[in-house]
Each structure stands twice: as C-alpha cells, then as structure tokens.
Amino acid sequence: MRKQLLGNATYISGASRLAEVIEILRAHYDEAKNFYLAASLGFQISKQATEVEKLRNLFVFANRERRGFSESSLGKAVSEFSANVDGKTLALKDNEPSEAHYDFLIWLCSIPHTGQKTANLFLKWVVMFAEELELKSLDWSSWRHYLHVPLDRWVLRMMGQNLKVGTPAFQKDFLNPHGIVPGIDIQGWRKYFQLQGELATIASIVNEPKIILDELWLVGHALDIYRPWLCDHCWIQEYCEWEGKR
C-alpha cells in the first residue's frame, strides 16, 4: 500500500491520486521534452555562444512562453539578468544543490517583473536541457529534485478543477480570481511554500521530483477544456473529473 501524505494538509486532499498522476506524467517525460524542443525552444544556440548568452536566451523564452509579462517590461529584466547571472552562478559554485537552487530562485524573483512562474519555468528548462545546451557553470542536473512547480493558471486549474485534488483552501487561495500572487507579500510566499511542500511530499510517494507536475500545463495547453474531442488522447483521462469530459 502506498504511504499516505502525513499530517494535516492545507491545500491537497488527494495525495495518492495525485501521486498516480505524477507517475503517468513521468512516463510521458520524453514526449514532453520533445514538445518543448520543437514548439517552445525551437531555436538554435551556437556552440560558440557563452553560457551567459545561452542562459539569457532561456530567460527570454521563459518569459514569453507563458506570457509572464509584456514585451515592454522584458528589456529591463533581461538586462539585469544578463549583467548579474555570471556573478550569481560563480557565487553558488560550492553550495549544496538545495541551497543553490533556493538562492538562485529568490534572486530571479528579485529581478523586476519576474515572478515565481517565470523563475521556476526558467530553472526547469535550465535543468532539463543542461546537457543539450552544454551548461556547465553549475551542476544544474543536481537541482532536479528541488525544483518548484511553476504555479500558473493551467497547472492550478488542472489540479483543482480537473483532478479535484484541492481543498477548499486551495480553491480560495489559488483558483479564486482574487487569489494570492506569490512574491507580492509575506503571506503570499507562506502559502506558496506551503503548497510546494505538500507537492514535494506527494511526489516523494513515487520517488519523483515535484517538477513533473508542471506537465499538467502541457496537458491543459494541448488537450484542454476547449477541445473535449481530444479527451480520448489525454494522458490523465482516467483521473480527470471535468464536467465537460467526453
């Protein structure tokens, strides 16, 4: 029998159910990676490009991919990122992976107009494509189990509305139109880290990193509620409780 989520969870009520979904998403990991390469990261990075230039490109695409902020705000963020990322990676070279990831994430969120969604998506791609892009300034792959799930609309909707694994508090804080925006205030960050902690505990049930749950975005993006005729092809069809499901 699978071990259950311990303690009184604040946001997730269906630990075993969500753990099983993580296993399914993990089975489709290579398909997801190929999708990002073809549809999202379909750009050429010269072998002669510096690591700073490669990281800069990933930062730009992380902002554009899920519309983190407007193009008018992009220039300032990219300039600050490019000017400081080399020093940041150098400063973290000898840190433990968990500490290095946390420090880098907080630094990213301090860049103007860069929230947790953009920061986490950038870190996901850096770790996912570190080998292909020959990113060697840090041991990026060692961060995989510490990556946070980018909390965007689709990921949250899929958990709360399609999989129905969220508590009333989850619905209120993360699906309510006036829900929190992590990073705006201390209370928002507390809720953000509470949810990330619960997701990490659930992912550990199947010995996977919680970042696998970000592929709920891909499921929602490609097989979403506006295209119910694609339900038969959905990876998580048997777990979906959306009312409009075929």
VENGI-V542270 format. One record per residue. RES is the residue in three letters. D_CENTER is the distance of its C-alpha to the mean C-alpha in Angstrom with 2 decimals. Layout:
BEGIN
res = <RES/RES>
d_center = <D_CENTER/D_CENTER>
END
This chain:
BEGIN
res = <MET/ARG/LYS/GLN/LEU/LEU/GLY/ASN/ALA/THR/TYR/ILE/SER/GLY/ALA/SER/ARG/LEU/ALA/GLU/VAL/ILE/GLU/ILE/LEU/ARG/ALA/HIS/TYR/ASP/GLU/ALA/LYS/ASN/PHE/TYR/LEU/ALA/ALA/SER/LEU/GLY/PHE/GLN/ILE/SER/LYS/GLN/ALA/THR/GLU/VAL/GLU/LYS/LEU/ARG/ASN/LEU/PHE/VAL/PHE/ALA/ASN/ARG/GLU/ARG/ARG/GLY/PHE/SER/GLU/SER/SER/LEU/GLY/LYS/ALA/VAL/SER/GLU/PHE/SER/ALA/ASN/VAL/ASP/GLY/LYS/THR/LEU/ALA/LEU/LYS/ASP/ASN/GLU/PRO/SER/GLU/ALA/HIS/TYR/ASP/PHE/LEU/ILE/TRP/LEU/CYS/SER/ILE/PRO/HIS/THR/GLY/GLN/LYS/THR/ALA/ASN/LEU/PHE/LEU/LYS/TRP/VAL/VAL/MET/PHE/ALA/GLU/GLU/LEU/GLU/LEU/LYS/SER/LEU/ASP/TRP/SER/SER/TRP/ARG/HIS/TYR/LEU/HIS/VAL/PRO/LEU/ASP/ARG/TRP/VAL/LEU/ARG/MET/MET/GLY/GLN/ASN/LEU/LYS/VAL/GLY/THR/PRO/ALA/PHE/GLN/LYS/ASP/PHE/LEU/ASN/PRO/HIS/GLY/ILE/VAL/PRO/GLY/ILE/ASP/ILE/GLN/GLY/TRP/ARG/LYS/TYR/PHE/GLN/LEU/GLN/GLY/GLU/LEU/ALA/THR/ILE/ALA/SER/ILE/VAL/ASN/GLU/PRO/LYS/ILE/ILE/LEU/ASP/GLU/LEU/TRP/LEU/VAL/GLY/HIS/ALA/LEU/ASP/ILE/TYR/ARG/PRO/TRP/LEU/CYS/ASP/HIS/CYS/TRP/ILE/GLN/GLU/TYR/CYS/GLU/TRP/GLU/GLY/LYS/ARG>
d_center = <28.73/25.08/24.71/23.50/21.20/23.59/24.69/24.28/20.71/20.13/17.37/17.13/20.45/19.87/18.70/20.53/19.57/15.82/16.48/18.38/15.70/13.41/16.48/16.85/13.40/14.09/17.44/16.04/13.79/16.40/16.69/13.05/13.45/16.73/15.46/13.23/16.31/18.69/17.20/14.68/15.70/19.28/20.86/23.27/22.94/26.35/27.07/29.00/26.15/25.38/22.11/21.79/22.23/19.61/17.02/18.29/17.79/14.13/13.80/15.84/13.95/10.55/12.69/14.53/12.16/11.04/14.02/12.74/16.45/19.78/21.35/23.92/21.51/19.90/22.94/23.13/19.53/19.89/23.28/22.19/19.32/21.80/24.53/22.79/20.17/23.01/24.44/21.18/20.57/24.28/24.22/21.54/23.26/24.93/22.38/20.99/17.45/16.13/18.08/17.19/13.41/14.07/16.66/14.72/11.85/14.74/16.57/13.99/13.94/17.72/17.94/19.42/17.34/13.98/11.89/8.86/6.79/8.49/8.58/5.11/5.00/8.45/8.20/6.34/9.20/11.70/11.49/11.46/14.37/16.15/19.10/19.55/19.48/21.51/19.52/21.73/21.82/19.77/19.03/15.40/15.23/16.27/13.03/11.17/12.06/11.11/7.48/5.75/3.41/3.08/6.54/8.28/11.53/11.02/8.58/11.02/13.97/13.48/13.46/16.20/18.36/18.14/17.61/19.27/17.92/17.70/20.62/22.56/20.91/17.43/19.10/20.73/18.07/15.00/16.79/19.94/20.43/21.30/18.43/16.97/15.11/13.68/15.44/18.52/20.47/20.75/20.69/17.34/15.83/17.67/16.18/12.59/13.43/15.44/12.75/10.42/13.73/14.65/11.62/12.39/15.99/15.55/13.68/16.58/18.98/18.29/17.62/14.10/11.00/8.68/5.67/8.08/7.43/4.75/8.18/9.54/8.74/11.01/13.45/13.73/14.05/16.60/18.27/18.00/20.68/22.58/23.46/24.76/26.92/23.96/23.39/25.47/23.02/19.88/18.30/18.15/21.37/23.22/20.77/20.44/22.78/22.45/25.99/26.25/25.41/28.18>
END
